[in-house]
């Protein structure tokens, strides 16, 4: 006997399954470059910010995953030679982070294979469906 479930619960499960599949595909690829999904996400968030450096907390807010301790993640990225941190001249409580050449080079190497892996997964949808999905996901992300 099949249990009746709510359409919203089913939709939620489907969204989580699709996100999990995408995360798995990307994580497997990133391992080949010696990065975790979280490290890549952080480097990408730094890259999207000011080239001269962004406040560490701003980087955390641009990440697609929530990291409970962005400072420790920044510590590890700095230790591994990917980023440089500097204290703000205007406010000593603010620390800016920027990519080092090593990270820029690595991100450049990752771009094409990551795009290809993602495109392969999204290839199940037509271009029009991908656009609609993107618009819907953007609305969901902005909802409170």
C-alpha positions in Angstrom: 0.0 0.0 0.0 1.4 3.4 -1.0 1.4 6.2 1.5 -0.1 9.5 0.5 2.5 12.3 0.7 2.1 16.0 0.2 3.1 17.5 -3.1 5.3 20.0 -1.3 7.1 17.2 0.5 7.7 15.4 -2.8 8.9 18.5 -4.5 11.3 19.2 -1.6 12.7 15.7 -1.8 13.2 16.1 -5.6 15.0 19.4 -5.1 17.3 17.9 -2.5 17.9 14.8 -4.7 18.8 17.0 -7.7 21.1 19.2 -5.6 22.7 16.2 -4.0 23.4 14.7 -7.5 25.0 18.0 -8.7 27.0 18.3 -5.5 28.2 14.7 -5.9 29.3 15.2 -9.5 31.1 18.4 -8.7 32.7 17.0 -5.6 34.1 14.1 -7.5 35.6 16.4 -10.1 37.1 18.8 -7.5 38.8 15.9 -5.7 41.0 15.5 -8.9 42.2 19.0 -8.2 42.8 18.5 -4.5 39.9 20.6 -3.4 36.7 20.0 -1.4 33.4 21.4 -2.5 33.6 23.9 0.4 37.1 25.0 -0.5 36.1 25.6 -4.1 33.0 27.4 -3.1 35.0 29.7 -0.9 37.6 30.4 -3.6 34.9 31.1 -6.1 33.2 33.5 -3.6 36.5 35.4 -3.1 37.0 35.5 -6.9 33.5 37.1 -7.3 34.4 39.8 -4.9 36.7 42.8 -5.1 40.1 41.8 -6.7 41.8 43.9 -4.0 40.2 41.9 -1.3 36.8 41.4 0.3 35.8 41.2 3.9 35.9 37.6 5.1 32.3 37.8 6.3 31.2 39.0 2.8 32.9 35.9 1.3 30.9 33.7 3.6 27.6 35.3 2.5 28.5 34.7 -1.2 29.1 31.0 -0.7 26.5 28.5 -1.8 27.0 26.4 1.3 26.9 27.7 4.8 30.1 27.4 6.7 29.8 27.7 10.5 33.4 29.0 10.9 34.5 31.0 7.9 37.5 32.2 9.8 38.9 28.7 10.1 38.2 28.0 6.5 40.1 31.2 5.6 43.0 30.0 7.9 43.2 26.7 5.9 43.1 28.4 2.5 45.8 30.8 3.6 47.9 27.9 5.0 47.5 26.1 1.7 48.7 29.2 -0.2 45.4 30.0 -1.9 44.6 33.3 -0.3 46.1 36.3 1.5 44.5 38.0 4.4 45.0 41.6 5.4 43.6 43.8 8.1 41.4 46.7 7.0 43.1 50.1 7.3 39.7 51.7 8.2 38.5 49.1 10.7 40.8 46.8 12.5 38.0 44.4 13.2 37.6 43.7 9.5 39.9 41.3 7.7 40.0 41.3 3.8 40.8 38.2 1.8 42.0 38.0 -1.8 43.2 35.2 -4.1 46.8 34.5 -4.7 48.1 33.5 -8.1 48.0 29.8 -7.1 44.3 29.9 -6.6 43.6 31.9 -9.7 45.6 29.4 -11.8 43.8 26.5 -10.1 40.3 28.0 -10.7 41.3 28.5 -14.4 42.1 24.8 -14.7 38.9 23.8 -13.0 36.5 26.0 -15.0 36.1 23.9 -18.2 35.9 20.4 -16.7 33.5 21.6 -14.0 31.3 23.4 -16.6 31.4 20.2 -18.8 30.4 18.0 -15.9 27.6 20.3 -14.9 26.4 20.7 -18.5 26.3 16.9 -18.9 24.0 16.6 -15.9 21.8 19.6 -17.0 21.8 18.1 -20.5 18.6 16.3 -19.5 16.9 19.7 -19.8 16.5 21.7 -23.0 18.0 25.2 -23.1 14.5 26.7 -22.5 13.9 24.4 -19.5 17.3 25.3 -18.0 16.4 29.0 -18.3 13.0 28.4 -16.6 14.7 26.3 -13.9 17.3 29.0 -13.3 14.6 31.6 -12.9 12.6 29.5 -10.5 15.6 28.6 -8.4 16.6 32.3 -8.2 13.1 33.1 -6.9 13.3 30.3 -4.4 16.7 31.5 -3.2 15.4 35.0 -2.7 12.3 33.9 -0.8 12.2 34.3 2.9 
